[in-house]
Amino acid sequence: MMHDRALAIAAKIRTELEPFCDRIEIAGSIRRKKPNVKDVEIVAIPKPYETGLFESGIATIVNKWGKVKGRIAL
């Protein structure tokens, strides 16, 4: 996909995840401004959150996504 489209997708993902992260950055070919991007790479350090029976933290967002690999479902 073209860089502009990939950047828009990555920015949307970063905005959704940012409140749950100590640090989050767009990485890979998007960061390097390649004209054709094959995948969206996000590097994140999530804030600590409870694990157990109920979702919390970053999982509340990621678990809503239809797919993490393959065609994007955002």
Backbone bond lengths (Angstrom), bond angles and torsions (degrees), N, CA, C in turn:
res aa  C-N    CA-C-N  psi(-1)  N-CA   C-N-CA  omega(-1)  CA-C   N-CA-C  phi
1 M - - - 1.448 - - 1.520 108.50 -
2 M 1.293 116.36 160.38 1.455 121.38 -179.34 1.531 110.52 -71.45
3 H 1.319 115.72 151.39 1.463 121.97 -176.19 1.527 112.64 -55.22
4 D 1.329 118.24 -45.04 1.470 120.92 -177.17 1.525 112.20 -59.85
5 R 1.322 116.49 -42.15 1.479 120.72 179.09 1.523 110.28 -66.58
6 A 1.329 117.27 -44.14 1.467 121.32 179.36 1.524 110.78 -62.91
7 L 1.322 117.03 -40.95 1.463 120.96 179.03 1.526 111.22 -63.33
8 A 1.324 117.03 -40.12 1.470 120.61 178.43 1.530 110.77 -63.27
9 I 1.319 117.45 -42.24 1.463 121.62 178.15 1.522 109.98 -64.67
10 A 1.330 116.92 -46.47 1.469 121.18 -179.39 1.530 111.09 -62.57
11 A 1.318 117.14 -40.55 1.463 120.86 179.56 1.529 110.79 -64.25
12 K 1.325 117.34 -39.17 1.466 121.14 178.19 1.529 110.47 -64.15
13 I 1.317 116.46 -43.88 1.461 120.81 178.98 1.523 109.95 -63.23
14 R 1.326 116.21 -45.86 1.468 119.74 -179.71 1.525 111.17 -60.48
15 T 1.313 117.57 -41.94 1.466 121.44 179.04 1.525 111.41 -61.61
16 E 1.332 117.06 -41.02 1.460 121.09 179.60 1.525 112.18 -66.57
17 L 1.327 116.40 -39.61 1.464 120.76 -174.81 1.524 114.35 -87.03
18 E 1.321 117.66 -22.40 1.457 122.60 -172.40 1.529 115.26 -52.10
19 P 1.329 120.03 -42.63 1.471 118.93 -179.71 1.538 113.65 -62.61
20 F 1.324 116.70 -18.94 1.462 121.48 -176.83 1.534 112.53 -102.59
21 C 1.329 117.00 8.52 1.466 120.86 -174.68 1.524 111.95 -123.19
22 D 1.334 115.11 144.25 1.460 120.05 169.63 1.526 109.40 -74.42
23 R 1.322 115.77 -34.76 1.468 121.51 177.61 1.522 108.74 -152.78
24 I 1.327 116.30 141.56 1.462 121.30 178.03 1.527 108.95 -150.09
25 E 1.320 115.90 134.25 1.467 121.22 -178.04 1.527 110.22 -139.46
26 I 1.318 115.46 148.04 1.456 122.03 170.47 1.525 106.36 -80.78
27 A 1.324 116.95 134.36 1.461 120.54 -173.58 1.528 111.22 -127.87
28 G 1.319 115.11 -172.38 1.459 122.43 172.76 1.509 114.57 68.38
29 S 1.324 114.85 -146.29 1.464 120.95 -174.04 1.529 112.51 -67.21
30 I 1.326 117.67 -23.23 1.470 119.79 175.77 1.525 109.02 -68.66
31 R 1.325 116.86 -47.56 1.461 120.94 178.92 1.528 111.27 -62.08
32 R 1.333 115.82 -36.17 1.464 120.56 -179.77 1.534 113.11 -80.96
33 K 1.334 116.20 -0.72 1.468 123.87 176.83 1.523 113.33 59.77
34 K 1.332 115.51 41.18 1.465 120.47 174.46 1.526 108.74 -69.72
35 P 1.318 119.74 142.11 1.468 120.93 -177.99 1.530 113.33 -67.30
36 N 1.336 117.34 -33.09 1.464 121.70 178.03 1.525 109.07 -117.45
37 V 1.315 115.63 125.32 1.459 122.29 -175.67 1.521 108.53 -112.92
38 K 1.330 116.72 131.25 1.463 120.75 -179.58 1.521 112.66 -94.82
39 D 1.327 117.19 -26.78 1.467 119.67 178.65 1.521 110.01 -152.57
40 V 1.321 115.16 162.15 1.458 122.18 178.92 1.525 107.09 -101.10
41 E 1.324 115.60 122.11 1.461 120.58 -179.94 1.523 109.60 -114.21
42 I 1.318 115.15 127.97 1.455 123.27 177.26 1.529 106.77 -125.74
43 V 1.324 116.40 131.16 1.457 121.16 175.98 1.524 106.60 -110.97
44 A 1.332 116.30 125.86 1.459 119.57 -175.33 1.522 111.90 -137.99
45 I 1.324 114.47 145.05 1.458 121.95 169.19 1.525 105.50 -112.26
46 P 1.341 117.01 102.37 1.463 118.90 -176.69 1.524 111.44 -71.69
47 K 1.333 115.45 150.75 1.459 120.89 172.49 1.523 107.50 -68.51
48 P 1.318 117.43 149.57 1.468 119.26 176.93 1.533 110.59 -59.00
49 Y 1.322 115.68 142.81 1.457 120.29 177.97 1.523 109.05 -149.06
50 E 1.310 114.80 162.62 1.464 121.43 -179.29 1.520 110.25 -72.85
51 T 1.296 116.55 139.05 1.459 120.98 170.42 1.518 107.13 -113.19
52 G 1.271 115.81 149.29 1.457 119.49 -178.48 1.510 110.88 156.67
53 L 1.298 115.68 -145.71 1.450 121.85 -174.49 1.530 113.17 -67.03
54 F 1.331 117.83 -34.69 1.460 121.32 -175.79 1.526 110.64 -111.30
55 E 1.338 115.87 147.06 1.461 121.30 177.69 1.518 109.95 -68.41
56 S 1.323 115.30 146.73 1.455 120.93 171.49 1.517 108.55 -156.06
57 G 1.315 116.25 169.60 1.455 121.07 177.61 1.514 113.10 60.18
58 I 1.318 115.03 -144.18 1.461 122.46 -175.99 1.535 112.11 -61.12
59 A 1.324 116.79 -26.89 1.469 120.89 -179.76 1.530 112.08 -62.87
60 T 1.330 118.49 -27.84 1.465 120.32 179.70 1.524 111.73 -63.48
61 I 1.331 117.15 -27.89 1.458 121.45 178.12 1.524 110.91 -89.61
62 V 1.325 116.51 -52.67 1.468 121.21 -174.32 1.526 111.50 -60.77
63 N 1.308 118.34 -38.29 1.462 120.81 -178.34 1.527 113.19 -70.55
64 K 1.316 118.89 -12.07 1.467 122.24 175.90 1.524 112.21 -82.47
65 W 1.323 117.23 -20.03 1.453 120.87 -178.04 1.514 110.35 -70.52
66 G 1.334 115.90 135.07 1.451 120.65 179.66 1.520 113.16 -65.15
67 K 1.320 116.75 -39.68 1.455 122.00 179.87 1.517 108.45 -142.88
68 V 1.302 116.23 145.11 1.450 120.64 173.86 1.520 109.36 -103.81
69 K 1.325 116.98 -26.98 1.451 121.62 178.93 1.521 108.31 -121.93
70 G 1.300 116.93 140.98 1.455 120.21 -179.37 1.512 110.61 102.29
71 R 1.304 115.92 -153.89 1.463 120.29 -179.09 1.508 109.79 -64.43
72 I 1.304 117.12 131.48 1.463 122.14 -174.86 1.531 110.37 -70.70
73 A 1.313 115.49 140.73 1.462 121.68 -177.52 1.512 111.78 -114.34
74 L 1.320 117.95 22.10 1.474 119.92 -177.92 1.476 110.75 -74.53
